[in-house]
Amino acid sequence: MLGIAGLLQVKPKSRTKYLDSLMIKEVLEKPLCVFGGLKRENMADGRCYCGVAKTRFLDKGIKVPFPPDRLFVVFVNDRDEIFDWDMV
């Protein structure tokens, strides 16, 4: 299984992106589906993990249920390094 420590290849640029990064582990451990063959340059062997987290952090100590109409996606390259994540 993919580990989180040391695998983030980008530092979150915003507080929201950082707080969303707290859902990465849950989605990597229990994805609903995994897609391969990303259509990004040099990412043909990359994967996209899609899932639903139990909760989402809005701020330190403030958790809300994950929106029922959204998915959380985590993009991983062929070296198992996380290079992006988002809610869609």
Secondary structure by P-SEA (a helix, b strand, c coil): ccccccccccccccaaaaaaacaaaaaaaccccccccccccccccbbbbbbbbccccccccccccccccbbbbbbbcccccccccccc
